[in-house]
Amino acid sequence: MKPLLFSCLLLGLAVHSFAQSDRWQQRVKYEMNIDFDAKTHRYTGTQKLQYTNNSPDTLDKVFYHLYLNAFQPGSQMDVRSRTISDPDSRVMDRIYKLSPDEIGYEKVKTLKHKGKAVKYQVVGTILEVTLNEPILPKTTTTFDMEFEAQVPVQIRRTGRNNKEGIDYSMAQWYPKMSEYDYEGWHAVPYIAREFYGVWGDFDVKITMDAAYTIAGTGYLQNPDQIGHGYSKKDVNHKKGDRLTWHFVAPEVPDFVWAADPDYVHDVVKVDDKLDLHFFYQNDTTNYWKQMEPYAVRCFKFMNERFGRYPYKQYSVIQGGDGGMEYPMATLITGRGNLGSLVSVTVHESIHSWFQNLLGTNESKYPWMDEGFTSYASSLVMADLFPSRRDPQYGSFLSYQRLVESGLEEPMTTQSDHYNTNRAYSTAAYSKGALFLHQLSYIIGQPAFDRGMKRYFREWVFKHPNPTDLKRIMEKESGLELDWYWEDWVGTTRTIDYGIREVLPSGNKTNVVLDRHGKLPMPLDVVVSYTDGTQENFYIPLEMMRGEKQENIYGKTTLLPDWPWVYPEYSFTIDRPVTTIQRILIDPTHRMADIKPDNNVYPTLTEVPRVKVTE
């Protein structure tokens, strides 16, 4: 066994030592041999799958995903795109118009369990398998499959001959075992978005025309036979030759690859433990070369701020239809300007932390991936391209406009079940980002930063749910947080506070605050005086059962708790009203107050949102 693979496998074994004794995970080990015909855009494959049932349950059925079947007229993805009010512009009615040689499909030719044929049924993008012999708890069993597939014309994530001229983007391309966890099977049809996979090891051999360069998940095992920038050895391939590319990927939930004869291959080091690979074509603008050091800085920022990326390699690959994350790799379109190229690379690579290492069930909790990734991406982009603007302001505007539209739905909605794509996108990306931004306000930045590192440390290579994150943040902050999870995630209630009155009372000043929105929050209220000094008043919520520990403003006066049922709250400032220059609720703008204009006294036309550093 190669030392690199061995060390990664040890890492995987280490992280599976759960502190949570009631949580278990299934495990897979794939061995696949693929014979790819670039003339017909079809391939055949064999798959040996070792499946370990770590659950306490006896399984008499299993389910596979056959994602490529979505790219056929009449599929659920096709019908959904043609009937939703705001279809994805990349899909529209394109699937409906595909001809037989343009569609995608996966066909299972044979399937055996423990060497014996089993009954199965293809239902759209799901293969339903009835076992002859059940899989007992705490046992490992083997499935053997032969399959064939056709790569569809590029429409969404996967496909051939995309608009930038990349020959093959091979995502969701093989029969993939569905996840079974403490909630049961998750055989979710492929309709539009989001994935959930079983952790395991992949050993994949792909044979195709030697003219192609292949990039993807895992470590290439035979670089000296391949060349193509993987090895310093000069390898000459004759026209018509075929090569077998052998990749091994330990401890990942999926496997992606891409192939093109015109790929340029660069390798840049982040440090002595991580190489970044870049695959692109025709970089006449030189933007890819310029982007590479930004990608290095992104990984360094994430390693420091959230937790160490554990693999030895990550690949940024031109392909796909915008940007899509996969284990150890991303597929991105590559002909934008430098800023857009950096932005998409940053966002997709950060998914490595919040989806491909913290493997939440994206179908149920897309905001724990897309939202957290968006939050961290904004921080990284602000570090790469400094600005005075609040990094999360774009997320706030998107959320505010959705609320005003009346289209908002709770974040508990399953990813494919939102009434509009807009409601899904804003909930998953923008409101998910604000979830973290606001959480740092509620518990204080120091506790939040500790909590995010602890979240990664305790749940890497696992499948955390919202409660798992909540318990960590409660332990780090010492506060009760049920109310925030319940209201922000489970409802469409909004935050709206205002300053109703500022009245003189002798040598003192009485301030009356209103809660207009139904979602309660603790409040930071900063008073600026005419002599240049300022004072912070902190009002905890009673149901927090404590106060945050954060020192941003200097002197802070702790006021009595605000019970959430009370619509107003009064407090006294021990200085005359004539000495007050300004009173401002939430000066760091981490609270998603949908009407921020009434948060300031005297009233301003617009409350500027700028970064506030400790």
C-alpha positions as CSV (number, residue, x, y, z in Angstrom):
1,M,0.0,0.0,0.0
2,K,1.3,3.4,-0.9
3,P,2.3,5.6,2.1
4,L,0.0,8.4,1.1
5,L,-3.0,6.2,0.8
6,F,-2.2,4.4,4.0
7,S,-2.0,7.7,6.0
8,C,-5.3,8.9,4.6
9,L,-6.9,5.6,5.5
10,L,-5.6,5.9,9.0
11,L,-7.1,9.4,9.1
12,G,-10.4,8.0,8.1
13,L,-10.3,5.3,10.8
14,A,-9.4,7.9,13.4
15,V,-12.2,10.2,12.7
16,H,-14.8,7.4,12.7
17,S,-14.2,6.9,16.5
18,F,-17.4,8.6,17.4
19,A,-17.9,10.5,20.7
20,Q,-21.6,10.1,19.9
21,S,-22.3,6.4,20.7
22,D,-25.8,6.5,19.3
23,R,-24.8,7.6,15.8
24,W,-23.4,5.2,13.3
25,Q,-22.6,5.4,9.6
26,Q,-22.7,3.0,6.7
27,R,-19.5,2.5,4.7
28,V,-18.8,1.6,1.1
29,K,-15.8,0.5,-0.9
30,Y,-16.0,0.8,-4.7
31,E,-13.9,-0.9,-7.3
32,M,-14.8,0.2,-10.8
33,N,-13.4,-0.5,-14.2
34,I,-14.7,1.8,-17.0
35,D,-14.3,1.3,-20.7
36,F,-15.1,4.7,-22.4
37,D,-15.9,5.2,-26.1
38,A,-15.5,8.9,-27.0
39,K,-17.0,8.3,-30.5
40,T,-20.4,7.2,-29.2
41,H,-20.2,9.0,-25.8
42,R,-21.0,5.7,-24.1
43,Y,-19.2,3.5,-21.6
44,T,-19.5,0.1,-20.0
45,G,-18.4,-0.6,-16.5
46,T,-18.0,-3.2,-13.8
47,Q,-18.5,-2.3,-10.1
48,K,-17.6,-4.3,-7.1
49,L,-19.1,-2.8,-4.0
50,Q,-18.3,-3.8,-0.4
51,Y,-21.1,-2.5,1.8
52,T,-20.8,-2.4,5.5
53,N,-24.0,-2.2,7.5
54,N,-23.0,-0.4,10.7
55,S,-26.6,0.2,11.7
56,P,-28.5,-1.9,14.3
57,D,-31.1,-2.7,11.5
58,T,-31.5,-5.7,9.2
59,L,-31.7,-4.6,5.6
60,D,-33.8,-6.5,3.1
61,K,-33.6,-3.9,0.4
62,V,-31.0,-1.5,-0.9
63,F,-31.3,1.5,-3.3
64,Y,-28.9,2.9,-5.9
65,H,-29.0,6.3,-7.6
66,L,-29.0,6.3,-11.4
67,Y,-28.5,10.0,-11.9
68,L,-28.0,10.1,-15.6
69,N,-31.6,8.9,-16.1
70,A,-32.8,12.4,-15.2
71,F,-31.6,13.6,-18.6
72,Q,-34.5,12.0,-20.6
73,P,-37.7,13.5,-21.8
74,G,-40.5,13.0,-19.3
75,S,-38.1,12.6,-16.3
76,Q,-39.0,14.3,-13.1
77,M,-36.2,16.8,-13.7
78,D,-37.6,17.6,-17.1
79,V,-41.3,17.9,-15.9
80,R,-40.3,20.0,-12.9
81,S,-38.3,22.4,-15.1
82,R,-41.2,22.8,-17.5
83,T,-43.8,23.4,-14.8
84,I,-42.1,25.5,-12.1
85,S,-42.8,29.3,-12.4
86,D,-39.1,30.3,-12.5
87,P,-37.1,27.4,-14.2
88,D,-33.4,27.2,-14.1
89,S,-32.3,29.0,-17.3
90,R,-29.7,26.2,-17.9
91,V,-32.5,23.5,-18.0
92,M,-35.8,25.1,-19.2
93,D,-37.2,22.6,-21.7
94,R,-33.8,21.4,-23.0
95,I,-34.2,17.9,-21.6
96,Y,-37.6,17.5,-23.3
97,K,-36.0,18.3,-26.7
98,L,-33.2,15.7,-26.4
99,S,-32.9,13.1,-29.1
100,P,-32.2,9.4,-28.3
101,D,-28.5,9.9,-29.0
102,E,-28.3,13.0,-26.8
103,I,-30.1,11.7,-23.7
104,G,-28.3,10.3,-20.6
105,Y,-29.0,6.9,-19.2
106,E,-27.6,4.2,-16.9
107,K,-28.6,0.6,-17.5
108,V,-27.9,-2.2,-15.1
109,K,-27.0,-5.3,-17.1
110,T,-26.4,-7.7,-14.2
111,L,-26.5,-7.3,-10.4
112,K,-25.5,-9.9,-7.9
113,H,-25.4,-10.0,-4.1
114,K,-23.0,-12.4,-2.5
115,G,-22.5,-14.0,-6.0
116,K,-26.2,-14.6,-6.6
117,A,-28.5,-12.6,-8.9
118,V,-31.1,-10.4,-7.2
119,K,-34.3,-8.8,-8.4
120,Y,-34.3,-5.1,-9.1
121,Q,-36.5,-2.4,-10.7
122,V,-35.5,0.9,-12.3
123,V,-37.8,3.7,-11.1
124,G,-36.6,6.9,-12.8
125,T,-33.3,7.8,-11.2
126,I,-33.6,5.1,-8.5
127,L,-32.7,1.4,-8.7
128,E,-34.8,-0.6,-6.2
129,V,-33.2,-3.8,-5.2
130,T,-34.9,-6.7,-3.3
131,L,-32.3,-8.9,-1.6
132,N,-32.5,-12.7,-1.5
133,E,-30.6,-12.6,1.8
134,P,-30.8,-9.7,4.2
135,I,-27.8,-7.7,5.3
136,L,-27.5,-8.2,9.1
137,P,-26.3,-5.5,11.5
138,K,-22.6,-5.0,11.8
139,T,-21.8,-7.1,8.7
140,T,-20.0,-6.4,5.4
141,T,-21.4,-7.8,2.2
142,T,-20.5,-7.6,-1.5
143,F,-22.5,-6.5,-4.6
144,D,-21.2,-7.1,-8.2
145,M,-22.7,-5.1,-11.1
146,E,-22.2,-4.7,-14.8
147,F,-23.7,-1.5,-16.3
148,E,-23.6,0.6,-19.4
149,A,-24.3,4.4,-19.8
150,Q,-24.6,7.2,-22.2
151,V,-23.3,10.7,-21.4
152,P,-26.0,13.3,-22.1
153,V,-25.5,16.6,-23.9
154,Q,-24.3,19.1,-21.2
155,I,-27.4,20.5,-19.5
156,R,-26.8,20.4,-15.7
157,R,-23.6,19.5,-13.9
158,T,-22.8,16.5,-16.0
159,G,-22.6,15.9,-19.7
160,R,-20.6,16.3,-22.9
161,N,-19.5,19.2,-25.1
162,N,-20.4,22.1,-22.9
163,K,-20.6,25.6,-24.2
164,E,-16.9,26.2,-23.4
165,G,-15.8,23.2,-25.4
166,I,-14.9,20.8,-22.6
167,D,-15.6,17.3,-23.9
168,Y,-16.7,15.5,-20.8
169,S,-17.9,16.6,-17.3
170,M,-18.5,13.3,-15.5
171,A,-20.5,14.0,-12.4
172,Q,-23.1,11.6,-11.0
173,W,-22.0,9.1,-13.6
174,Y,-22.1,5.7,-11.9
175,P,-24.7,3.6,-10.0
176,K,-24.3,5.0,-6.5
177,M,-25.5,3.3,-3.3
178,S,-28.0,5.5,-1.5
179,E,-27.4,6.6,2.1
180,Y,-29.0,4.8,5.0
181,D,-28.8,6.5,8.3
182,Y,-30.6,6.9,11.7
183,E,-33.6,8.2,9.7
184,G,-33.7,5.3,7.2
185,W,-33.1,5.2,3.5
186,H,-32.6,8.4,1.5
187,A,-33.4,7.3,-2.0
188,V,-34.3,10.8,-3.2
189,P,-35.0,11.1,-6.9
190,Y,-32.7,13.4,-8.9
191,I,-35.0,16.3,-9.7
192,A,-32.9,19.4,-9.5
193,R,-30.4,19.6,-6.7
194,E,-28.4,18.5,-3.8
195,F,-26.7,15.2,-2.8
196,Y,-26.1,12.9,0.1
197,G,-23.5,10.1,0.0
198,V,-22.0,7.2,1.9
199,W,-18.5,7.7,3.2
200,G,-16.0,5.2,1.7
201,D,-13.1,4.4,-0.6
202,F,-12.9,4.4,-4.4
203,D,-10.6,2.5,-6.7
204,V,-11.4,3.6,-10.2
205,K,-9.8,2.6,-13.5
206,I,-10.9,4.5,-16.6
207,T,-9.8,3.4,-20.1
208,M,-10.2,5.8,-23.0
209,D,-8.4,7.4,-26.0
210,A,-4.8,8.4,-25.0
211,A,-5.3,11.9,-26.4
212,Y,-7.5,12.8,-23.4
213,T,-6.3,14.3,-20.1
214,I,-8.4,13.1,-17.2
215,A,-8.8,15.1,-14.0
216,G,-10.9,14.3,-10.9
217,T,-11.3,13.0,-7.4
218,G,-8.5,11.0,-5.9
219,Y,-4.8,10.3,-6.5
220,L,-3.5,9.0,-9.8
221,Q,-1.7,5.8,-9.2
222,N,0.2,5.4,-12.5
223,P,1.4,8.9,-13.4
224,D,4.6,7.7,-15.1
225,Q,2.5,5.7,-17.6
226,I,0.1,8.6,-18.2
227,G,2.2,11.8,-18.4
228,H,-0.3,14.6,-19.2
229,G,1.4,16.8,-16.5
230,Y,1.0,14.3,-13.7
231,S,4.6,13.2,-14.1
232,K,7.9,14.8,-15.1
233,K,8.5,11.8,-17.3
234,D,8.0,12.5,-21.0
235,V,5.3,10.0,-22.2
236,N,4.6,9.8,-26.0
237,H,1.3,8.3,-27.0
238,K,0.5,7.4,-30.6
239,K,-2.8,8.2,-32.3
240,G,-5.3,5.6,-31.5
241,D,-3.6,4.4,-28.3
242,R,-5.8,3.9,-25.2
243,L,-4.7,4.5,-21.7
244,T,-6.0,3.3,-18.4
245,W,-6.1,5.9,-15.7
246,H,-6.1,4.5,-12.2
247,F,-7.4,6.7,-9.4
248,V,-7.7,5.9,-5.7
249,A,-9.7,8.2,-3.4
250,P,-9.9,7.3,0.3
251,E,-12.6,8.5,2.7
252,V,-14.9,10.4,0.2
253,P,-18.6,10.3,-0.4
254,D,-18.5,10.5,-4.2
255,F,-16.2,10.5,-7.3
256,V,-16.1,13.0,-10.2
257,W,-13.9,13.2,-13.2
258,A,-13.6,15.2,-16.4
259,A,-11.8,14.6,-19.7
260,D,-10.6,16.8,-22.5
261,P,-7.7,16.5,-25.1
262,D,-6.8,20.2,-24.7
263,Y,-6.4,20.5,-20.9
264,V,-3.4,22.4,-19.6
265,H,-2.3,21.0,-16.2
266,D,-0.7,23.2,-13.5
267,V,0.3,22.2,-10.0
268,V,0.7,24.8,-7.2
269,K,1.7,24.1,-3.6
270,V,-0.3,25.5,-0.7
271,D,2.2,24.0,1.7
272,D,4.2,20.8,2.1
273,K,0.9,18.9,2.8
274,L,-1.3,20.1,0.0
275,D,-1.0,20.5,-3.8
276,L,-3.6,22.4,-5.9
277,H,-4.1,21.1,-9.5
278,F,-5.6,23.2,-12.2
279,F,-7.0,21.9,-15.5
280,Y,-8.1,24.3,-18.1
281,Q,-7.9,25.1,-21.9
282,N,-7.0,28.1,-24.0
283,D,-6.1,30.6,-21.3
284,T,-5.6,33.4,-23.7
285,T,-6.4,36.0,-21.0
286,N,-4.0,34.5,-18.5
287,Y,-6.8,34.6,-15.8
288,W,-6.3,31.0,-14.8
289,K,-2.6,31.7,-14.0
290,Q,-3.5,34.8,-12.1
291,M,-6.2,33.0,-10.2
292,E,-3.9,30.3,-8.8
293,P,-2.3,32.3,-6.0
294,Y,-5.8,33.4,-4.9
295,A,-6.8,29.8,-4.6
296,V,-3.7,29.1,-2.5
297,R,-4.7,32.0,-0.1
298,C,-8.2,30.7,0.1
299,F,-7.1,27.3,1.3
300,K,-4.7,28.9,3.8
301,F,-7.5,31.1,5.2
302,M,-9.9,28.2,5.5
303,N,-7.3,26.0,7.2
304,E,-6.7,28.6,9.8
305,R,-10.2,29.8,10.3
306,F,-12.3,26.6,10.2
307,G,-10.1,23.5,10.2
308,R,-7.4,21.7,8.2
309,Y,-8.2,20.3,4.8
310,P,-7.1,16.7,5.3
311,Y,-6.3,15.5,1.8
312,K,-3.1,15.9,-0.1
313,Q,-4.7,17.2,-3.3
314,Y,-7.5,19.4,-4.6
315,S,-8.3,20.0,-8.3
316,V,-9.9,23.0,-10.0
317,I,-11.3,21.7,-13.3
318,Q,-12.8,23.6,-16.2
319,G,-16.1,21.9,-17.0
320,G,-19.7,21.8,-15.9
321,D,-22.1,24.6,-16.1
322,G,-21.1,27.3,-13.6
323,G,-19.6,25.7,-10.6
324,M,-20.3,22.5,-8.7
325,E,-18.5,20.9,-5.7
326,Y,-17.2,17.3,-5.4
327,P,-14.8,15.5,-3.1
328,M,-11.2,16.7,-3.8
329,A,-12.3,18.6,-6.9
330,T,-14.7,21.1,-8.5
331,L,-16.0,21.6,-12.0
332,I,-16.3,25.3,-13.0
333,T,-16.8,27.3,-16.1
334,G,-13.6,29.1,-16.9
335,R,-14.0,32.0,-19.3
336,G,-15.1,34.8,-17.0
337,N,-13.0,37.7,-15.8
338,L,-10.5,37.3,-13.0
339,G,-12.9,38.3,-10.3
340,S,-15.6,35.8,-11.3
341,L,-13.0,33.0,-11.8
342,V,-11.6,33.7,-8.3
343,S,-15.1,33.9,-6.8
344,V,-16.4,30.6,-8.2
345,T,-13.2,28.8,-7.3
346,V,-13.4,30.2,-3.7
347,H,-17.0,29.2,-3.3
348,E,-16.7,25.7,-4.8
349,S,-13.5,24.8,-3.0
350,I,-15.0,25.9,0.4
351,H,-17.7,23.3,-0.2
352,S,-14.9,20.9,0.7
353,W,-15.4,21.9,4.3
354,F,-19.1,22.2,4.6
355,Q,-20.3,19.4,2.3
356,N,-17.5,17.0,1.3
357,L,-16.0,16.9,4.8
358,L,-19.0,17.9,7.0
359,G,-21.4,15.7,5.0
360,T,-24.8,17.0,5.9
361,N,-27.9,15.7,4.1
362,E,-28.1,18.5,1.5
363,S,-31.6,17.5,0.5
364,K,-32.9,18.2,4.0
365,Y,-30.4,20.9,5.1
366,P,-29.1,22.7,2.0
367,W,-28.5,25.8,4.1
368,M,-25.9,23.9,6.2
369,D,-23.8,23.5,3.1
370,E,-24.7,26.3,0.6
371,G,-25.3,28.9,3.4
372,F,-22.2,28.1,5.4
373,T,-20.2,28.0,2.2
374,S,-21.6,31.4,1.2
375,Y,-20.8,32.9,4.6
376,A,-17.2,31.7,4.5
377,S,-16.8,32.6,0.8
378,S,-17.7,36.2,1.6
379,L,-15.1,36.3,4.4
380,V,-12.4,34.9,2.0
381,M,-13.3,37.2,-0.8
382,A,-13.2,40.2,1.6
383,D,-9.7,39.0,2.6
384,L,-8.6,38.7,-1.0
385,F,-10.2,41.9,-2.2
386,P,-10.4,44.2,0.9
387,S,-13.4,46.6,1.0
388,R,-15.2,48.6,3.7
389,R,-18.5,46.9,2.8
390,D,-20.0,44.3,5.1
391,P,-19.1,41.0,3.5
392,Q,-22.6,39.6,4.2
393,Y,-24.5,42.6,2.9
394,G,-25.3,40.8,-0.4
395,S,-26.9,38.0,1.5
396,F,-28.9,40.4,3.6
397,L,-30.2,42.2,0.5
398,S,-31.2,38.9,-1.2
399,Y,-33.1,37.8,2.0
400,Q,-34.7,41.2,2.5
401,R,-36.1,41.2,-1.1
402,L,-37.4,37.7,-0.8
403,V,-39.3,38.6,2.3
404,E,-40.8,41.6,0.5
405,S,-41.8,39.4,-2.4
406,G,-43.9,37.2,-0.2
407,L,-42.3,34.0,-1.7
408,E,-40.3,33.0,1.4
409,E,-40.7,29.4,2.7
410,P,-39.2,27.9,5.8
411,M,-35.6,26.5,5.6
412,T,-37.0,23.2,6.7
413,T,-38.5,22.7,3.2
414,Q,-36.9,19.9,1.3
415,S,-34.5,21.2,-1.4
416,D,-36.6,20.0,-4.4
417,H,-40.0,21.0,-2.8
418,Y,-39.7,24.8,-2.7
419,N,-42.4,26.4,-4.8
420,T,-39.9,28.6,-6.6
421,N,-36.2,28.3,-7.4
422,R,-35.8,31.8,-6.0
423,A,-37.2,30.8,-2.6
424,Y,-34.8,27.8,-2.5
425,S,-31.7,29.7,-3.6
426,T,-32.3,32.6,-1.1
427,A,-33.1,30.2,1.8
428,A,-30.2,27.9,1.1
429,Y,-27.5,30.5,0.2
430,S,-28.5,33.9,1.6
431,K,-30.5,33.0,4.7
432,G,-28.1,30.2,5.4
433,A,-25.2,32.6,5.4
434,L,-27.1,35.0,7.6
435,F,-27.8,32.1,10.0
436,L,-24.1,32.0,10.9
437,H,-23.6,35.8,10.7
438,Q,-26.4,36.3,13.1
439,L,-25.3,33.4,15.3
440,S,-21.9,35.3,15.9
441,Y,-24.0,38.2,17.0
442,I,-26.1,36.2,19.4
443,I,-23.3,34.3,21.2
444,G,-20.4,36.6,20.5
445,Q,-17.6,36.3,17.9
446,P,-15.1,34.6,20.2
447,A,-17.5,31.8,21.1
448,F,-18.7,31.5,17.5
449,D,-15.1,31.2,16.2
450,R,-14.4,28.5,18.8
451,G,-17.7,26.7,17.9
452,M,-17.0,26.6,14.2
453,K,-13.6,25.0,14.7
454,R,-15.1,22.6,17.2
455,Y,-17.9,21.7,14.8
456,F,-15.4,20.8,12.1
457,R,-13.2,18.9,14.5
458,E,-16.0,16.8,16.0
459,W,-18.0,16.2,12.9
460,V,-15.5,15.9,10.0
461,F,-16.2,12.8,8.0
462,K,-19.6,12.4,9.5
463,H,-23.2,13.6,8.8
464,P,-24.1,16.4,11.3
465,N,-27.6,17.7,11.5
466,P,-28.8,21.1,12.8
467,T,-29.0,19.9,16.4
468,D,-25.4,18.7,16.3
469,L,-24.3,22.2,15.5
470,K,-26.6,23.8,18.1
471,R,-25.3,21.7,20.9
472,I,-21.7,22.6,20.1
473,M,-22.6,26.3,20.0
474,E,-24.5,26.0,23.3
475,K,-21.5,24.4,24.9
476,E,-19.1,27.0,23.7
477,S,-21.3,30.0,24.6
478,G,-23.1,28.7,27.7
479,L,-26.4,29.9,26.2
480,E,-29.7,28.3,25.3
481,L,-30.3,28.5,21.5
482,D,-33.4,26.4,20.8
483,W,-35.4,29.5,20.1
484,Y,-33.1,30.7,17.4
485,W,-32.9,27.4,15.5
486,E,-36.7,27.0,15.8
487,D,-37.7,30.4,14.5
488,W,-35.0,31.3,12.0
489,V,-34.9,27.8,10.4
490,G,-38.4,26.5,11.0
491,T,-40.5,29.6,10.3
492,T,-40.6,32.7,8.1
493,R,-40.9,35.1,11.1
494,T,-38.8,38.2,10.6
495,I,-36.7,40.5,12.8
496,D,-37.7,44.2,13.1
497,Y,-36.7,46.3,16.0
498,G,-37.0,50.1,16.3
499,I,-36.3,53.1,18.5
500,R,-39.8,54.5,19.4
501,E,-38.9,57.3,21.7
502,V,-35.9,59.1,23.2
503,L,-37.2,61.4,26.0
504,P,-35.5,63.7,28.5
505,S,-36.0,62.8,32.2
506,G,-34.1,65.5,34.1
507,N,-30.4,64.8,33.8
508,K,-31.2,61.4,32.3
509,T,-32.7,60.0,29.1
510,N,-35.4,57.4,28.7
511,V,-35.3,55.2,25.6
512,V,-38.2,53.1,24.5
513,L,-37.6,50.2,22.0
514,D,-40.2,48.4,20.0
515,R,-40.2,44.8,18.7
516,H,-42.2,44.9,15.5
517,G,-41.2,41.6,14.1
518,K,-42.2,38.2,15.5
519,L,-38.7,36.8,15.7
520,P,-37.0,38.0,19.0
521,M,-33.3,38.8,19.3
522,P,-31.0,40.1,22.0
523,L,-29.9,43.7,21.3
524,D,-26.7,45.6,21.2
525,V,-27.5,49.4,21.5
526,V,-24.6,51.8,21.1
527,V,-25.0,55.4,22.2
528,S,-22.6,58.0,20.8
529,Y,-22.2,61.2,22.8
530,T,-21.3,64.7,21.6
531,D,-18.0,64.6,23.5
532,G,-16.8,61.8,21.2
533,T,-17.3,58.9,23.7
534,Q,-19.7,56.0,23.3
535,E,-21.4,53.4,25.5
536,N,-22.9,50.1,24.7
537,F,-26.1,48.7,26.3
538,Y,-26.6,45.0,26.0
539,I,-30.1,43.5,26.4
540,P,-30.1,39.7,26.5
541,L,-33.2,37.6,25.8
542,E,-34.6,36.0,28.9
543,M,-34.8,32.6,27.1
544,M,-31.1,32.7,26.3
545,R,-30.4,32.0,30.0
546,G,-27.3,34.1,30.0
547,E,-25.3,36.7,28.2
548,K,-22.8,36.7,25.4
549,Q,-19.1,37.4,26.1
550,E,-17.9,39.9,23.5
551,N,-15.9,43.1,23.8
552,I,-16.3,45.2,20.6
553,Y,-17.5,48.6,22.0
554,G,-15.5,49.2,25.2
555,K,-17.7,50.1,28.1
556,T,-20.9,48.0,28.2
557,T,-23.9,48.3,30.5
558,L,-25.7,45.0,31.0
559,L,-29.5,45.6,31.1
560,P,-32.2,43.3,32.4
561,D,-33.4,40.5,30.1
562,W,-36.1,41.2,27.6
563,P,-38.9,38.5,27.7
564,W,-39.8,37.8,24.1
565,V,-43.6,38.3,24.6
566,Y,-43.2,42.0,25.6
567,P,-43.6,44.2,22.5
568,E,-41.6,47.1,24.0
569,Y,-38.7,47.7,26.3
570,S,-37.5,50.8,28.2
571,F,-34.1,51.7,29.7
572,T,-32.5,54.8,31.1
573,I,-29.3,56.5,30.0
574,D,-27.5,58.4,32.9
575,R,-26.8,61.4,30.7
576,P,-29.0,64.3,29.4
577,V,-30.6,63.9,26.0
578,T,-28.7,67.0,24.8
579,T,-25.4,65.1,25.1
580,I,-26.6,62.2,22.8
581,Q,-25.4,62.4,19.2
582,R,-26.8,59.1,18.0
583,I,-28.4,55.8,19.2
584,L,-28.0,52.7,17.1
585,I,-29.4,49.2,17.4
586,D,-26.9,46.5,16.2
587,P,-24.0,48.6,14.9
588,T,-22.2,45.6,13.5
589,H,-25.2,44.8,11.3
590,R,-25.0,41.1,12.1
591,M,-28.8,41.1,12.8
592,A,-31.0,40.6,9.8
593,D,-33.4,43.3,10.7
594,I,-35.6,43.7,7.6
595,K,-36.3,47.4,8.3
596,P,-33.0,48.8,9.5
597,D,-34.0,52.4,9.0
598,N,-35.8,52.6,12.3
599,N,-32.8,51.2,14.2
600,V,-31.2,54.7,14.5
601,Y,-31.9,57.9,16.3
602,P,-32.0,60.5,14.9
603,T,-33.6,58.9,11.9
604,L,-31.4,58.5,8.8
605,T,-32.4,57.8,5.3
606,E,-30.1,54.8,5.1
607,V,-28.0,53.1,7.8
608,P,-24.6,52.4,6.2
609,R,-23.4,48.8,6.5
610,V,-19.7,48.6,7.0
611,K,-17.4,46.1,8.5
612,V,-16.8,46.5,12.2
613,T,-13.7,44.8,13.6
614,E,-12.8,44.0,17.1
